[in-house]
Amino acid sequence: SIYIVLNELTYLLFLIKAMTQILILLLALVAANLPWISNKLFYILPLKSTHKSLAWCMFELVILYLLIGLIAIYAEYASLGQIAPQAWEFYAVTFSLFLVFAFPGFVYKILWKK
């Protein structure tokens, strides 16, 4: 019946939105660890020193946070048709989460001495 079809379509839309959120979180996890892997700036520009400093890694981290934020805003607009207004607290919490995601790369690059 129509009720069953509408119920299945609603469930399918819920799954698509949930998968989008999970993919954005996984993308953020990967992006947060990218600055710690390479000694080049954004994997393109070689630096004068052979070792990338913590300041360059933090600069890349902020730029990647902004890039992931733009992707998330686009995904929200594409799936919901509007963008929910956010205050500064939202950005403080999401940047803190991004820093937590970056912890494995930080440990690998800075703390783990071979």
N, C-alpha and C positions, 0 to 999 in steps of 0.2 A: 504494500500500500504506500501511499504518499508519505505517511508518517515515518515509515521505516527508511525510505529513501532520503528524506530530509535529515533524519537522525544520523544516517551514515555519512552524508555530506558534511554535517556539522562536526562529526568526529574526525573526518578526513582533514578539514580545515584546522582543527585543533592540533592534529599531528603535524601538519605542515608548519604551523607557527611554533610548535615546540621544537621541531627539528631546526628551524631557523635560529632559535635562541641557543640551542646546543652548539650549532655550527659557529655562531659568533663567539661563544665562550671558548671553544676549541681554537678558533683563529686568534683570539686574544692571548690564549696560553702560549701558542707558538710564537706570535709576534713579540710577546714580552721577553722571550728568551733569545730572540735573534741578535740583539746588540752584543751579547756576551760571547757569541760563537766566532765571529770574524774580527780580524784586526783592521778591516777596511770600513770606512764610513758608509753606511747603508749598502754594504757589499759592493760598492762601485768605486768610490774615491779612495785611493791609497793615502795614508797619512805619512807625514815626514818621519815619525818615529815608528819603530817596528812593533811597539806595544801601544794599544789604544788605551787611553786613560779612562778613569772612572767618569770624568766630566763628559767625555764624548759618548760614553755608554748611556749616561743619564739623558743627554740631549737626544740621542736616538730613541730612547724609551719614551720621552715626552712626545716626539713626533709620531711614533708608532701608536701611542695612546690616542692621539688626535685622529689618526687615520682609521683606527678601529672604531672610534666614536662616530666618524662620518659614515662608515659602513653600517653601523648599528642604526643610526638615524635614517639612512636610506631604507634599510630593511623594515624599520617600524613604519615608515611612510608607505612603503610598497605593500605591506601586509594589512595595515589598519586604515590607511588613507589619511592619516593625520599624525602629527608629532605631539606627544604630550609635553607640556611645559615643565621644566625642571629647575629647581633652585640650586644654589651652590653646594648644598649638602650632597646632592646626587653625584655631582662631579667629584667631590672629595672622596666619597665612598668608592666610586668606580675606579678612580686613580689608585686608591689604596689597594683595591682588589687586583689591579694591574701590577702593582709592586709586589704583591704576594705571588702572583703568577710568575714574576721575574726572578723569584728567589732561587730556583734550581740553576739558572744560568749564572746568577751572581756567585753562588757557591762554587760553581765550576770554574769561573774565570778569576775570581778574586781570592776566595778562601782556600780552595783546594790546591795545595802546592804539590806538584809532582816531584 
